[in-house]
Each structure stands twice: as structure tokens, then as C-alpha cells.
Amino acid sequence: MAVSFDLFGTLVDVDRPADPAAAVAAALRDRDVAVPDDWGEAYREVHIDAPAGAEVPLPAHVSAALQSRGVDAPGNAPRRAVVSAFDPAVETREGAVEAVAAARERGPVAICSNCAVPELVGRTLVRSDLGRGDFDTIVTSVACGWRKPDAHIFETVARQLECDVADLVHVGDDPRTDGGIEDAGGRFVDVGEVPLSALPAELGWSG
């Protein structure tokens, strides 16, 4: 059995900026970027025409938002600002380590995460009680280009785990996004209904 886990809200909790636009603006100013007066509005606008279900990397969005106001950010300042603004404090959720270990005993295991911020998933794992070595593959929306619930991201996970999507169980906390695995042909386990500690019993691994 192949299993993929959502990361944020499922395996770990992180502190998110209360005002992402303000956090990014502060990080841009730290890098000598002239932040426009109406930055909050520019940040909320759509600047990149992406297909339905596609992920727009946040640094690309920030760069386009600045350009829409006539600001050219030097070098890779938008990327560095975004990474800094979303640098997280991390708490591993109860039962996460044990659930991943139990899944690894039954087959390949992945992370499948919606995340528009480069490096965030890696930084999060480093600060958690889990590590990259606990997973056979890590698929993020910023890397593969598609966000859950789009089927493409689940198909990417299945391909990297060398299984059919129909044989993939995805464990997550958001039926609106993680539940997209069901439309792709796989199975969704909602940790809001089945806590991580109960996952082995739910999937028939106990006894």
C-alpha cells in the first residue's frame, strides 16, 4: 500500500504570518526594495494567468505584483524575501512520527503538500521530528506546478512511488484539497475524523 501525507496541519503545525502581505513587505524593505504604498492591494491582485489547478510560486507572484506598480526588484530579492517572511516555527503533531513509521512498514510513503513558498517544506522537516529520509518522495505544488485538489499532483505522487493512483491512500486535514485524491481514483483519510494514532487500525495495519 502506498501512502502520501499532507504536511501542514496533518503532520506538523507551523506559525503562519497573520498578514502575509505585510510580512513580505517587511522582508522586501529589509532587502532595499521600494514597496509601493498600495502593496496590500497589489499583493491580493492576480498578476499571472495560470491554468485552473496550477500553482503560481509566491516569489513569481510577488515579483509580478511589484512590476505592476513599476518596481523592479534587484536580483532574487523577491524569492529571498518570501522565504524569509514564511520562515516557520514548527511543532510536530501528536502521532505523526508513529503514523509515518507504520506506513513505511507497509509500502512507499510520500509527502504531498500544497506550498507556494520555495524551501518551506524542507525547512519545516528540518525543524520537525520527521526528516526527508522518512519519505520515499516529497511532492510540493511549487515544484510540480499543480495544487491539490487537482489530479495532476496526485498522479505525480503515484508516478514517483511507482504505483497506480487507485492504490494510493492520501492522509490530510482538508477535504476540499486533500479530498481531491478521490476524484483521481484513490482513497482519502481525513485526520479530522481519523486521528493519526488511529491510522493503522483504519487501514487494517493493526493486529
C-alpha positions in Angstrom: 0.0 0.0 0.0 1.3 3.4 -1.0 0.5 6.3 1.3 1.0 10.1 1.0 0.7 12.6 3.8 -0.2 16.2 3.6 2.3 18.2 5.7 0.9 21.4 7.1 -2.0 20.7 9.5 -1.6 17.0 9.2 2.0 16.0 10.3 3.1 19.4 11.6 1.7 22.8 12.8 3.5 25.9 11.8 3.1 29.6 12.7 1.9 31.5 9.6 2.1 35.3 9.2 -1.1 36.9 10.4 -0.7 39.3 7.5 1.3 37.7 4.7 1.4 40.8 2.5 2.8 42.8 5.4 5.3 40.1 6.3 6.5 40.0 2.7 6.6 43.8 2.5 8.8 44.0 5.6 11.2 41.4 4.2 11.4 43.3 0.9 12.3 46.5 2.7 15.0 44.7 4.5 16.4 44.0 1.1 16.2 47.6 0.0 13.2 47.0 -2.3 10.9 50.0 -2.6 7.5 48.7 -1.5 4.6 50.6 -3.2 2.1 52.4 -1.0 -0.7 50.2 -2.1 1.2 47.0 -1.6 -1.7 45.2 0.2 -3.9 45.7 -2.9 -1.2 44.7 -5.3 -0.4 41.6 -3.3 -4.1 40.5 -3.4 -4.4 41.0 -7.2 -3.9 38.3 -9.7 -0.9 39.1 -11.9 -0.1 35.7 -13.5 -2.7 34.0 -15.7 -2.3 30.4 -14.7 -4.4 27.4 -15.8 -7.0 26.1 -13.3 -5.4 24.0 -10.7 -1.9 25.3 -11.4 0.4 26.6 -8.7 1.9 30.1 -9.0 5.2 30.2 -7.0 4.8 33.0 -4.5 8.1 34.7 -5.5 6.9 34.9 -9.1 3.6 36.5 -7.8 5.5 39.0 -5.6 7.8 39.9 -8.5 4.8 40.4 -10.8 3.0 42.5 -8.1 6.0 44.8 -7.8 6.3 45.1 -11.5 2.6 46.0 -11.8 3.5 49.1 -9.7 6.6 49.9 -11.6 9.1 48.5 -9.1 12.0 46.3 -10.4 13.4 44.2 -7.5 17.1 43.5 -7.8 18.4 40.0 -8.3 16.5 37.3 -6.4 15.2 39.7 -3.8 11.5 38.6 -4.1 12.5 34.9 -3.6 14.7 35.7 -0.6 12.0 38.0 0.9 9.3 35.3 0.5 11.5 32.6 2.1 12.3 34.9 5.0 8.7 36.0 5.5 7.5 32.5 5.8 10.4 31.1 7.9 8.5 28.9 10.3 8.5 27.7 13.9 7.4 24.1 13.7 5.6 21.7 16.0 5.3 18.0 15.1 1.7 16.8 15.6 1.0 14.0 18.1 1.2 10.6 16.4 2.9 11.9 13.2 6.2 10.1 13.7 4.4 6.8 14.5 2.0 7.1 11.7 4.7 7.6 9.1 6.7 4.7 10.5 3.7 2.4 10.4 3.1 3.4 6.8 6.7 2.8 5.8 6.3 -0.8 7.1 3.6 -1.4 4.5 4.9 0.3 1.4 6.3 3.5 -0.1 5.5 6.8 1.6 5.3 10.4 0.3 4.6 13.9 1.3 2.1 15.7 -0.9 1.9 19.3 0.1 0.3 22.5 -1.3 3.0 25.0 -0.8 3.8 28.1 -2.9 6.9 29.0 -1.0 10.2 27.6 -2.1 12.3 25.8 0.6 9.5 25.9 3.1 8.8 22.2 3.1 12.5 21.4 3.5 12.9 23.9 6.4 9.8 22.6 8.1 11.0 19.0 8.0 14.4 20.0 9.4 12.7 21.6 12.4 10.3 18.8 12.9 10.7 15.3 14.4 10.5 13.9 10.9 13.1 14.1 8.1 13.5 13.7 4.4 14.7 10.2 5.0 11.3 9.2 6.3 9.8 9.6 2.9 10.4 8.0 -0.5 9.5 11.2 -2.3 8.3 14.7 -1.5 5.9 16.4 -3.9 5.1 20.0 -3.5 2.8 22.2 -5.6 5.6 24.8 -6.1 7.8 22.1 -7.5 5.4 20.1 -9.6 3.3 23.1 -10.7 -0.2 21.8 -9.6 -2.1 22.2 -6.4 -4.4 19.8 -4.6 -7.2 19.0 -5.4 -6.0 18.9 -9.0 -5.5 15.3 -10.1 -2.0 16.1 -11.6 -0.4 16.4 -8.2 -1.7 13.0 -7.0 -0.7 11.5 -10.3 2.8 12.9 -9.8 3.0 11.3 -6.3 1.8 7.9 -7.7 4.3 8.0 -10.5 7.2 8.8 -8.2 6.0 6.0 -5.8 5.7 3.7 -8.8 2.0 2.8 -8.1 -1.4 3.5 -9.6 -3.3 6.4 -8.2 -6.1 3.9 -7.4 -3.6 2.2 -5.0 -2.7 5.5 -3.3 -4.1 6.5 0.2 -3.7 10.2 0.9 -3.9 11.4 4.5 -4.8 15.0 5.1 -6.8 17.5 7.1 -8.7 19.4 4.3 -11.4 17.6 2.4 -11.5 20.5 -0.1 -7.9 19.9 -1.2 -6.7 16.6 0.1 -10.0 15.0 -0.8 -9.2 15.5 -4.4 -7.5 12.2 -4.3 -10.9 10.6 -4.5 -11.6 12.3 -7.8 -8.3 11.0 -9.0 -9.3 7.4 -8.1 -7.5 7.0 -4.7 -8.6 7.0 -1.1 -8.8 9.9 1.3 -8.3 9.6 5.1 -9.3 12.8 6.9 -7.3 13.3 10.2 -10.3 15.3 11.4 -12.2 12.1 11.6 -9.4 9.5 11.9 -6.6 10.8 14.1 -3.0 9.8 13.2 -2.9 7.4 16.2 -5.9 5.5 14.7 -4.5 5.3 11.2 -3.1 1.8 11.5 -6.4 0.4 12.6 -8.3 2.4 9.9 -6.1 1.0 7.2 -6.1 -2.5 8.7 -2.4 -2.5 9.8 -3.1 -3.4 13.4 -3.4 -6.8 14.9 
